[in-house]
Amino acid sequence: MYNFKNTTEVRELPPEDELAGLIDPLWLSPLDDDAAKPGILSTRTINHYPAREFTFANGRVRYLQDESPRWLVIESHYRGESMQSTYELTRDDAGTWQMVLAEEPAP
């Protein structure tokens, strides 16, 4: 588990081809916002369980105060291999946040 590098990107706009690149976290402070990229609220590296970006109290306060949808892009690297997953967070009719893995577009 310690060999994985997990990078998260919290977005207020859905990822698109021209906006989807993750930023190298070595150049960023772990809690610093990257306002230069449109739609990106923050990027950071998390060693374990990168989806927890929204589960800690500071993440809930920071990203989920309003009812606007959010997207979480997680990129994991291990021994030269990488995998990217995108989750969409929306509120249901009861006001509960739902986190759903976004479907890949058909080729």
N, C-alpha and C positions, 0 to 999 in steps of 0.2 A: 504494500500500500504506500509506503514512503517513496517508492520509485516513480509514482505517478506525478505528473505535473498537471493540475487542473486549473484552467483559467475560466473565469466567469465574466459575462458581459450582461449587464442589466440594461434593457432598452425600453423606451416609451414608444418606439416605432417598430413595426415588424422588420426583421432582417430582409434585406434585398441584396442582390448581387453586388451593387456598387457600395453598399454600406456594411457588408457582413464580415469583413476581416477583423479578427481579434487583435488587440494591441499587445505587444510584448510587455508583460508585466514588469520586467526588469527596469523599464524606463519610468514606471509609475510608482507613486506612493500607494500602499495597499488600500488606503481609504480615500484616495484622491479621485475626484470626478474628472472625466475627460470631456469637457464642454466643447472641444474643438470638433468632435465627430457628431454629426447630426443624429439625433435619436438615441444616443448612448448616454445613460445616466451614470454608469460607473463600470470599471473593470478591476479585477483583482485576481490573485492566486490564492486558492484554498487547498490545503493538503488533503483533507478528508471530507467526504460528503459535500461536494460543491453545491448541490441543490439546497443546502441549508442557508444559502444567501438570503432567502426570504423567511426562514423560520426563526432566526434570532430576533430578539426584541428590536434591536437597532435597525435591522433590515425591514421589519414590518413597518416601523415608524417612517423610515426613510423612503420606501418605495410604494407602500400600499395604503397611504392615508386617503387618497382620493379614489374614485371608482374607475379610473382609466385603466384599460388593459395594459399589462406589462409582458415583456418577453425576456426569458432567461436563456442565454446561449452558453453552453458548457463545452469546453474543448479539453479533452484529456490526452496526454502524451505519455507513451511508455515504450522505451527501447526502439525509437524510430517510427513507431506506429502512432496514429492519432485517430480520434473519433470525436465528432461534433454532434451535439444534441440540442434541439431548440424546444423550449417549453413556452406555452402561452398561459398567462394567468389572467382569468376573468372572474367577475362576480356572478353568482347565479341569482335566481329570483329571490332567494332567502337572504342574500347579502353575504354569503360565504364564498371565500376565494376558492377557485378550482384551478389546479395546475395540470395541464394536459400536454402530452408530448405532441408537438406539431408534426403533421404528416409531411413527408417528402413529396415534392411535386413529381408527377408522372413523367418519365423520359419521353 
